[in-house]
Amino acid sequence: MDSLCEWIDAGKCGGSFGTRCQQFTSVPRMRLANWGRLRVAQLYDDEVGIQQHRMDLLESGESQVKVDGTEEWRECRLFSRKERLALALAEALTLCPESSMCRIIFWYAHYTLGESEFIELVVAIQSVNEWNFRYFVNSEE
């Protein structure tokens, strides 16, 4: 458990954004729910959702580089501790909701975030998951 929490908190620089990491750590932050929505849309490869959530973040004042780095969030310090936690929770609830790792991340998010911030994040992630599941999975059948 400690190693997972430390991993989420630590953030590693590297990847294609490695040289630009440090200059964007103090960019004004948007509500965590928007990061969760964007990550879920990316996981479903939902181009319309990706563009909508990217625009929402950019219009709120997020930098283009930070929004572009969402898919590589583990490799750079572009994101705050809470933002990394939101992105990790979005992936866990989307890719492996029944796993013990998801339960650990879910518990850690509940422990780390304020009540309203946690609820808003989970509702945002699950609403995008539900919409994408209904639209993409059901349309393939």
Protein Blocks (a to p, Z undefined) as FASTA:
>chain_A
ZZmmmmmmnopaedjllmmmmmmmmgccddfklmmmmmmmmmnopaklmmmmmmmmmmno
pafklmmmmmmmmmpckbcfklmmmmmmmmmmmmmmmbmklmmmmmmmmmmmcfklmmmm
mmmmmmmmmmmmmmmmmmmZZ
